[in-house]
Amino acid sequence: MDKQLLGVEHLSINYQRDQESIPAVTDVSFAIGKEEIFGLVGESGCGKTSIALALLGLLSPAEAYVAGAVTYAGTRLDQIDNQSLINLRGREISMIFQDPYAAWNPVMTIGQQIAEVFLVHQGRAPCQEKINSALREVRIEDAERVRNSYPHQLSGGLLQRSMIAMALSLRPRLVIADEPTTALDVTLQKDILQLLLNLKKESGCSLMLITHDISVVAQTCSRLGILYAGQIVETGPIREILRNPYHPYTRALVESVPAKYFWQHKRLDKLPVVPGNVPEPGKFGKGCRFYPRCPERIPQCETSVPPETAVGQDHKASCYAIRT
């Protein structure tokens, strides 16, 4: 990628539990370009949040062993010291956390917590009007009230907007949005997604959008990575993947989108589903991790991991049963 901002190569994460090393993410590689929106999609338990936390060095060495290379703007993040990471978080890379209710400190006001970003990176607290301005940028009309409120006094939508305001307050070059619409109702989900797109366009930042809903990335992303049980099974341009999904898991995600059948004027009694669940970390088996649930599995899938295969321009999939 000529204009690469973030590069992840062979990232693996093993959690440490009772002197046992449990693999959660294995050999994940992807890249995000400048001013690009990259989507990472998979069911709950696939390792999406673990990857996001690892990118920012937020996994404690006592909790998890992280291997692989993470390069941001030419700098190896996995090789710099903790203070350098602290200087980078918020200023260069920001994260919008999954649960707006759990991400805020309950004993500090929203304004106090946004001010901390400026204190850490600029050495001084901003004036109250600057915080109000940051909140107004995310379409919060009563910024003064929100700034002086504690998290429990606000709705999920306002908390999520406030978190976006804090994440973008120093104009970072990369924003990692971890399930930014999960805790919100359908109307607010649409508003938050549109808000992120507008702010991304205005600031020129790159966006990594993490979600379990492929219909969300269909509206927003230019490229997509499909994650299953801690492994990337397919990557490529979003339009190519939606039109020609090669991996059975990708096809299952695409088939599960209700709007697809609405626009095709099809009526279904129920949506297609894949039986079973994502395997627990450490219980993946020797071969393809999707093997127990795959409708197209062959004996080889159970015993060896399928290699990554090019199936189109910048489009790759890892499956022995690829349809060519």
C-alpha positions in Angstrom: 0.0 0.0 0.0 1.6 3.2 -1.2 0.0 5.5 1.4 0.0 3.1 4.3 -0.5 4.7 7.8 -0.8 1.5 9.9 0.6 -1.9 9.2 0.0 -5.0 11.2 2.1 -8.1 10.5 1.7 -11.5 12.0 0.0 -10.2 15.2 -0.7 -13.0 17.8 -2.2 -12.6 21.3 -2.0 -15.2 24.0 -3.8 -14.5 27.3 -2.2 -15.8 30.5 -4.5 -17.6 32.8 -3.3 -19.7 35.8 0.1 -20.2 34.2 -1.6 -21.4 31.0 -1.1 -19.5 27.7 -4.4 -19.3 25.8 -4.3 -18.2 22.1 -6.9 -15.6 21.2 -5.5 -14.1 18.0 -3.2 -15.9 15.6 -1.0 -14.5 12.8 -3.2 -11.5 11.9 -2.0 -9.1 9.2 -3.7 -6.1 7.6 -2.9 -2.5 6.6 -4.8 0.8 6.8 -4.1 3.6 4.3 -4.0 7.3 4.9 -7.6 8.7 5.0 -9.0 5.2 4.5 -11.9 3.5 6.4 -11.0 -0.1 7.1 -13.5 -2.5 8.6 -12.8 -5.4 10.8 -15.8 -7.7 11.0 -16.6 -10.9 13.0 -18.9 -12.3 15.6 -18.5 -11.7 19.4 -15.5 -13.6 20.7 -13.5 -13.5 17.5 -10.8 -11.2 19.0 -11.7 -7.9 17.5 -11.3 -5.9 20.7 -8.1 -7.7 21.6 -6.6 -6.6 18.4 -7.6 -3.0 19.0 -6.2 -3.0 22.5 -3.0 -4.6 21.3 -2.4 -1.9 18.6 -2.4 0.8 21.3 -0.3 -1.3 23.8 -3.3 -1.4 26.3 -2.8 -5.1 27.1 -0.8 -5.6 30.2 2.3 -7.9 29.8 1.1 -9.8 32.9 -2.3 -10.4 31.2 -1.3 -11.2 27.7 1.7 -12.0 25.5 1.6 -10.1 22.3 3.9 -10.9 19.3 4.2 -9.5 15.8 4.9 -6.1 14.2 2.7 -3.0 14.4 4.0 -0.1 12.4 2.5 3.4 12.5 3.7 6.1 10.1 7.0 4.3 9.9 7.5 3.7 13.6 7.4 0.3 15.2 4.9 0.6 18.0 5.8 -2.8 19.4 9.4 -1.6 19.9 8.9 1.8 21.6 8.8 2.4 25.4 5.6 3.0 27.4 6.0 6.8 27.7 6.3 7.1 23.9 3.0 5.1 23.6 1.4 7.4 26.1 2.5 10.4 24.0 1.0 8.8 20.9 -2.4 7.7 22.3 -5.0 10.5 21.9 -2.7 12.7 19.9 -1.9 10.4 16.9 -4.2 7.4 17.5 -7.5 7.6 19.4 -9.9 4.9 20.4 -13.7 5.0 20.7 -14.5 2.2 23.2 -17.3 -0.3 22.8 -19.4 0.4 25.9 -20.1 4.1 26.4 -21.4 3.4 30.0 -18.3 1.5 31.1 -15.6 3.7 29.3 -16.2 6.8 31.4 -14.9 7.4 34.9 -18.2 7.7 37.0 -16.7 10.1 39.6 -15.5 12.8 37.1 -17.6 15.0 34.9 -17.5 14.7 31.1 -15.6 18.0 30.9 -13.0 17.0 33.4 -12.2 13.8 31.4 -12.0 15.6 28.1 -9.7 18.2 29.7 -7.3 15.4 30.7 -6.5 14.7 27.1 -5.2 18.3 26.8 -3.4 18.1 30.1 -1.5 15.0 29.1 -0.5 16.1 25.6 -0.3 19.9 25.9 0.5 20.4 29.6 -2.4 22.7 30.3 -6.2 22.4 30.7 -8.3 24.0 27.9 -10.7 26.7 28.6 -14.3 25.6 29.2 -15.4 27.1 25.8 -12.9 24.9 24.0 -14.5 21.8 25.6 -17.9 23.1 24.7 -16.7 23.6 21.1 -15.4 20.0 21.0 -18.9 18.8 22.1 -20.7 20.9 19.6 -18.6 19.4 16.8 -20.3 16.1 17.5 -23.7 17.7 17.3 -24.3 18.1 21.0 -26.5 21.3 21.3 -26.5 21.7 25.1 -22.7 21.4 25.4 -22.6 23.3 28.7 -24.9 20.9 30.4 -23.1 17.8 29.0 -19.7 19.2 30.0 -20.8 19.6 33.6 -22.7 16.2 33.8 -21.5 13.0 35.3 -21.8 9.9 33.0 -24.8 8.4 34.9 -26.7 11.6 34.1 -26.5 11.2 30.3 -28.1 8.8 27.8 -26.1 6.3 25.8 -26.2 8.4 22.7 -24.8 11.5 24.5 -22.1 9.4 26.1 -21.1 8.0 22.8 -21.0 11.4 21.1 -19.0 12.8 24.0 -16.5 9.9 23.7 -16.2 10.7 20.0 -15.6 14.4 20.9 -12.8 13.3 23.3 -11.3 10.9 20.7 -11.1 13.7 18.1 -10.2 16.6 20.3 -6.5 16.6 19.3 -7.2 15.7 15.6 -5.6 12.3 15.6 -4.5 10.7 12.3 -6.1 7.4 13.1 -9.3 6.6 15.0 -10.1 3.1 16.1 -13.9 2.7 16.7 -14.7 -0.5 18.5 -18.4 -1.3 18.0 -19.4 2.4 18.3 -23.1 1.7 17.8 -23.6 -1.6 19.8 -25.3 -0.1 22.8 -27.6 2.3 20.9 -31.0 2.0 19.3 -31.4 1.8 15.5 -32.0 5.6 15.1 -29.0 6.6 17.1 -26.8 4.0 15.3 -27.5 5.7 12.0 -26.8 9.1 13.5 -23.5 8.0 15.1 -22.3 6.4 11.9 -23.1 9.5 9.8 -21.4 11.6 12.5 -18.2 9.5 12.2 -18.2 9.7 8.5 -18.7 13.5 8.5 -16.0 14.1 11.1 -13.6 11.8 9.2 -14.2 13.7 6.0 -13.7 17.1 7.8 -10.5 16.0 9.7 -9.0 13.8 7.0 -8.2 11.0 9.5 -8.1 7.3 8.9 -10.8 5.2 10.6 -10.7 1.5 11.7 -14.3 0.4 12.2 -14.7 -2.7 14.3 -18.2 -4.4 14.2 -20.1 -7.6 14.1 -22.6 -6.1 11.6 -21.5 -6.4 8.0 -24.3 -4.0 6.9 -22.6 -1.3 8.9 -19.3 -1.6 7.0 -21.2 -1.9 3.7 -22.2 1.7 4.2 -18.9 3.1 5.4 -15.7 1.2 4.5 -13.5 1.0 1.5 -11.7 -2.2 2.5 -12.7 -5.1 4.8 -11.1 -7.8 6.9 -13.2 -10.8 8.0 -12.1 -12.1 11.4 -13.1 -15.6 12.7 -11.8 -17.2 15.9 -8.7 -14.9 16.0 -7.7 -15.3 12.3 -8.3 -13.2 9.2 -10.1 -15.4 6.7 -10.8 -12.9 4.0 -9.6 -9.4 3.0 -10.3 -7.1 0.1 -12.2 -4.1 -1.2 -15.7 -3.9 0.3 -17.6 -4.0 -3.0 -15.6 -7.0 -4.2 -16.2 -8.9 -0.9 -19.9 -8.1 -0.9 -20.4 -9.1 -4.5 -18.1 -12.1 -4.5 -17.5 -13.5 -1.0 -15.2 -16.5 -1.2 -14.9 -17.8 2.3 -18.0 -19.7 3.6 -18.0 -17.6 6.7 -18.0 -14.3 4.7 -20.9 -15.6 2.7 -22.8 -16.5 5.8 -22.3 -12.9 7.1 -23.5 -11.4 3.8 -26.5 -13.8 3.6 -27.6 -12.7 7.1 -28.3 -9.1 6.2 -32.1 -8.6 6.0 -31.9 -5.6 3.6 -30.4 -7.9 1.0 -33.7 -9.7 0.6 -35.7 -6.6 0.9 -34.0 -5.0 -2.2 -34.2 -8.3 -4.0 -38.0 -8.4 -3.3 -37.6 -11.8 -1.6 -39.6 -13.0 1.3 -38.1 -15.3 3.9 -39.7 -17.0 6.9 -36.3 -16.7 8.7 -32.8 -15.5 7.8 -30.1 -18.1 7.0 -27.9 -18.9 10.0 -24.8 -20.9 10.6 -25.3 -23.4 13.4 -23.0 -23.5 16.4 -20.8 -20.9 18.0 -17.4 -19.4 17.7 -15.0 -21.8 19.5 -13.5 -20.6 22.8 -9.9 -19.4 22.7 -7.5 -22.3 23.1 -10.1 -24.8 21.7 -9.6 -24.1 18.0 -8.3 -27.5 16.7 -5.5 -28.1 14.3 -7.1 -27.1 11.0 -9.5 -24.4 9.8 -11.2 -22.9 12.8 -14.5 -22.6 10.9 -14.4 -26.3 10.1 -17.0 -27.5 12.7 -19.6 -25.0 11.4 -18.7 -25.0 7.7 -21.3 -26.4 5.2 -18.5 -26.8 2.6 -15.9 -28.5 4.7 -13.7 -31.3 3.3 -11.5 -33.7 5.3 -8.4 -31.6 4.7 -10.0 -28.6 6.5 -9.9 -30.5 9.9 -6.1 -31.3 9.8 -4.4 -28.2 8.3 -4.8 -24.5 8.2 -5.7 -23.4 4.6 -3.2 -20.9 3.1 -4.2 -17.4 2.0 -5.1 -17.4 -1.7 -5.4 -14.4 -4.1 -8.9 -14.5 -5.6 -8.9 -11.0 -7.2 -7.2 -7.7 -7.2 -6.2 -7.0 -3.5 -8.7 -9.7 -2.6 -7.5 -12.8 -0.6 -9.2 -15.6 1.2 -8.1 -18.6 3.3 -10.2 -21.7 2.4 -9.6 -25.0 0.7 -13.1 -24.9 -0.8 -12.7 -21.6 -2.6 -15.0 -21.3 -5.6 -13.0 -20.1 -8.6 
